[in-house]
């Protein structure tokens, strides 16, 4: 379609020749052929016209006063604006060195005088056809670049959207810890892996002591802020990439510690509990401290292929129950 449009549109040819009869003959035969042709008789005018009109083709004589055809062509090719305009030299000079120089300065063809009209028209049409195809290829390349760019942007946006969706699916909105769904999937995954490798898997369950009293005293907005602060502390205390901290529900949190024995998991639990005490978050209605505290249940075992992760969960839950039963603000271990 674009090639057809280019053919239908009159193509503009600039003819440069200081011999009026030659100039008039070329203009007449080009016009009859359906081209828009314009003639000038000197190099300076030719350069000005080419820069302003951007012709589709230049027919250029060599022997001209002040500025010869070679110099005109060099000027055209040295400008970004006119570099792509094809130049056909038409000259009475028939020496091989003249032709070599014509091609060296950027000419695409060379016609000697006296010329045959049919030959000139054939060579003109040949160069214009190449010019049309070149423009079509450039347009196709540009469209392809734009399409690739658009696809890259769309793919990037899609990846970002998918990553955001994955975060939303796996994260607890309030605390930004892993949510219960993410925890369940990860625990099952690590259970199966460590059962094959016969390595320990530890679980820490923790609960903010007397959190209902905290909400009653300070309000639910302050309660949410307290949950966020405790969550951040837990998240910062879990440094290994394989460890996972999650919000189990309400004011209860859980940590999955792969390849960690009971001693290592107790150490992690105590670090978290002590760091929370160091924060000194006020809790006037706590029965164990004037600050926010945690009760923690810790358990560890080597998973078995024929058993389920619920074994570990039940053990950690019971350990947490015992920590509360024994007075809260402490860590109780099983395993």
MARLUMTI-280323 format. One line per field, with one value per residue (C-alpha): x, y, z; residue in one letter. Coordinates in steps of 0.05 Angstrom, whole numbers. Example, Ala and Ser with C-alpha at 12.3 -4.5 7.8 and 13.67 -1.06 7.14 Angstrom:
2
px [246, 273];
py [-90, -21];
pz [156, 143];
r [A, S];
//
This chain:
335
px [0, 55, 95, 34, 25, 98, 89, 26, 56, 97, 170, 213, 277, 328, 368, 434, 466, 496, 481, 409, 393, 414, 376, 313, 315, 323, 266, 219, 230, 224, 160, 129, 146, 105, 159, 161, 226, 262, 326, 383, 447, 498, 521, 503, 431, 429, 450, 400, 344, 363, 365, 296, 258, 293, 287, 278, 336, 390, 416, 483, 530, 605, 632, 602, 631, 649, 630, 635, 591, 639, 639, 562, 556, 607, 566, 501, 532, 564, 495, 450, 390, 410, 457, 406, 387, 413, 457, 465, 522, 510, 574, 612, 674, 684, 750, 753, 783, 723, 675, 716, 715, 640, 627, 679, 642, 576, 545, 501, 505, 542, 513, 557, 537, 510, 458, 401, 333, 311, 375, 368, 296, 313, 370, 326, 270, 319, 345, 276, 252, 311, 294, 221, 242, 293, 240, 191, 244, 260, 186, 179, 240, 213, 146, 181, 223, 160, 124, 183, 187, 112, 117, 175, 136, 74, 116, 149, 82, 55, 114, 106, 32, 44, 97, 50, -6, 40, 60, -13, -30, 26, 32, -9, -35, -25, 42, 74, 96, 78, 4, -27, -34, 40, 60, 20, 51, 122, 117, 92, 148, 203, 174, 180, 249, 279, 246, 285, 349, 338, 353, 318, 259, 242, 179, 169, 98, 91, 34, 31, 12, -56, -65, -141, -127, -79, -134, -184, -136, -104, -154, -151, -110, -55, -64, -51, 11, 35, 26, 66, 123, 126, 124, 181, 223, 209, 225, 291, 310, 303, 364, 372, 338, 307, 274, 202, 164, 88, 27, -11, -74, -93, -35, -2, 61, 99, 170, 194, 268, 294, 359, 356, 358, 324, 383, 386, 311, 311, 366, 325, 264, 301, 332, 263, 233, 291, 291, 217, 231, 285, 234, 194, 127, 80, 26, -8, -60, -12, -10, 64, 99, 87, 113, 90, 117, 114, 101, 138, 133, 191, 195, 242, 245, 269, 209, 188, 160, 101, 80, 49, 72, 12, 55, 103, 46, 12, 77, 93, 22, 26, 94, 62, 5, 55, 93, 28, 8, 75, 66, 77, 135, 178, 199, 179, 211, 192, 242];
py [0, 49, 29, 43, 111, 128, 110, 150, 212, 254, 247, 309, 310, 366, 376, 415, 436, 502, 489, 514, 468, 406, 430, 444, 377, 338, 377, 366, 291, 282, 322, 282, 219, 244, 269, 337, 366, 431, 458, 502, 523, 528, 488, 538, 542, 467, 458, 509, 476, 405, 426, 460, 413, 346, 319, 245, 247, 295, 295, 331, 358, 360, 421, 483, 550, 565, 496, 434, 373, 333, 388, 393, 318, 320, 375, 336, 273, 310, 334, 289, 323, 308, 248, 197, 233, 193, 230, 211, 247, 269, 294, 299, 276, 203, 188, 129, 173, 220, 162, 134, 202, 208, 144, 161, 225, 188, 184, 124, 125, 159, 179, 208, 262, 262, 220, 178, 198, 125, 109, 170, 152, 79, 98, 150, 100, 48, 94, 119, 47, 32, 95, 74, 5, 35, 81, 24, -18, 40, 48, -26, -25, 34, 0, -63, -23, 10, -57, -88, -29, -33, -107, -98, -45, -90, -150, -108, -83, -153, -180, -123, -137, -211, -198, -150, -201, -255, -210, -195, -269, -289, -230, -209, -139, -110, -139, -152, -220, -283, -300, -366, -392, -380, -411, -475, -484, -470, -516, -573, -560, -559, -619, -661, -635, -646, -715, -735, -703, -728, -659, -623, -575, -526, -486, -427, -405, -341, -300, -229, -234, -205, -172, -167, -124, -82, -68, -53, -3, 31, 19, -22, 29, 25, -50, -53, -10, -57, -117, -82, -66, -137, -164, -120, -143, -216, -205, -171, -227, -280, -271, -335, -336, -404, -382, -358, -313, -311, -284, -345, -308, -249, -235, -302, -312, -372, -382, -440, -454, -508, -544, -519, -562, -547, -509, -463, -450, -435, -384, -350, -348, -318, -265, -244, -244, -204, -153, -141, -128, -79, -40, -27, -19, 2, -47, -22, -78, -137, -185, -203, -138, -64, -74, -117, -188, -254, -325, -374, -448, -482, -551, -588, -656, -693, -701, -770, -785, -823, -768, -699, -628, -625, -665, -606, -556, -593, -599, -524, -505, -547, -516, -447, -468, -492, -425, -389, -438, -429, -353, -324, -280, -341, -396, -469, -524, -593, -635];
pz [0, 19, -43, -86, -53, -66, -140, -147, -115, -164, -148, -147, -188, -184, -248, -244, -310, -332, -405, -418, -478, -438, -377, -417, -452, -387, -354, -413, -418, -342, -339, -396, -359, -300, -253, -220, -246, -228, -258, -232, -266, -209, -149, -94, -117, -123, -51, -26, -65, -43, 30, 26, -21, -7, -78, -91, -140, -166, -238, -233, -284, -267, -305, -273, -252, -179, -153, -195, -191, -147, -95, -97, -86, -28, 5, -3, 27, 85, 111, 152, 118, 46, 53, 29, -35, -94, -144, -218, -253, -325, -359, -424, -386, -404, -371, -323, -268, -273, -263, -206, -172, -183, -146, -93, -73, -67, -136, -151, -228, -285, -354, -408, -457, -509, -474, -500, -471, -462, -424, -378, -363, -350, -302, -267, -257, -232, -178, -158, -152, -106, -67, -59, -35, 12, 42, 48, 84, 131, 147, 159, 204, 242, 251, 274, 324, 351, 355, 391, 438, 451, 464, 512, 550, 552, 575, 629, 653, 653, 692, 743, 748, 758, 810, 846, 843, 870, 927, 942, 940, 986, 1033, 1093, 1077, 1147, 1168, 1100, 1126, 1088, 1097, 1120, 1049, 1033, 1100, 1087, 1018, 1041, 1101, 1056, 1007, 1059, 1095, 1032, 1015, 1085, 1090, 1028, 1054, 1126, 1154, 1212, 1205, 1261, 1275, 1321, 1340, 1378, 1406, 1432, 1505, 1526, 1457, 1468, 1528, 1486, 1435, 1490, 1523, 1462, 1406, 1343, 1304, 1356, 1357, 1282, 1291, 1346, 1299, 1246, 1294, 1320, 1249, 1227, 1286, 1269, 1196, 1212, 1259, 1205, 1160, 1120, 1051, 1066, 1131, 1127, 1176, 1169, 1203, 1226, 1246, 1291, 1337, 1324, 1282, 1257, 1232, 1188, 1197, 1149, 1165, 1237, 1299, 1366, 1394, 1334, 1334, 1409, 1397, 1342, 1386, 1445, 1400, 1377, 1447, 1475, 1418, 1431, 1504, 1483, 1441, 1505, 1472, 1528, 1549, 1613, 1615, 1610, 1669, 1658, 1639, 1629, 1558, 1499, 1505, 1466, 1487, 1441, 1426, 1392, 1362, 1315, 1282, 1220, 1174, 1149, 1080, 1108, 1157, 1150, 1169, 1216, 1265, 1270, 1275, 1330, 1369, 1361, 1381, 1443, 1460, 1454, 1499, 1551, 1547, 1562, 1616, 1651, 1656, 1585, 1562, 1553, 1504, 1512, 1471, 1448, 1410];
r [X, X, X, X, X, X, X, X, X, X, X, X, X, X, X, X, X, X, X, X, X, X, X, X, X, X, X, X, X, X, X, X, X, X, X, X, X, X, X, X, X, X, X, X, X, X, X, X, X, X, X, X, X, X, X, X, X, X, X, X, X, X, X, X, X, X, X, X, X, X, X, X, X, X, X, X, X, X, X, X, X, X, X, X, X, X, X, X, X, X, X, X, X, X, X, X, X, X, X, X, X, X, X, X, X, X, X, X, X, X, X, X, X, X, X, X, X, X, X, X, X, X, X, X, X, X, X, X, X, X, X, X, X, X, X, X, X, X, X, X, X, X, X, X, X, X, X, X, X, X, X, X, X, X, X, X, X, X, X, X, X, X, X, X, X, X, X, X, X, X, X, X, X, X, X, X, X, X, X, X, X, X, X, X, X, X, X, X, X, X, X, X, X, X, X, X, X, X, X, X, X, X, X, X, X, X, X, X, X, X, X, X, X, X, X, X, X, X, X, X, X, X, X, X, X, X, X, X, X, X, X, X, X, X, X, X, X, X, X, X, X, X, X, X, X, X, X, X, X, X, X, X, X, X, X, X, X, X, X, X, X, X, X, X, X, X, X, X, X, X, X, X, X, X, X, X, X, X, X, X, X, X, X, X, X, X, X, X, X, X, X, X, X, X, X, X, X, X, X, X, X, X, X, X, X, X, X, X, X, X, X, X, X, X, X, X, X, X, X, X, X, X, X, X, X, X, X, X, X, X, X, X, X, X, X];
//
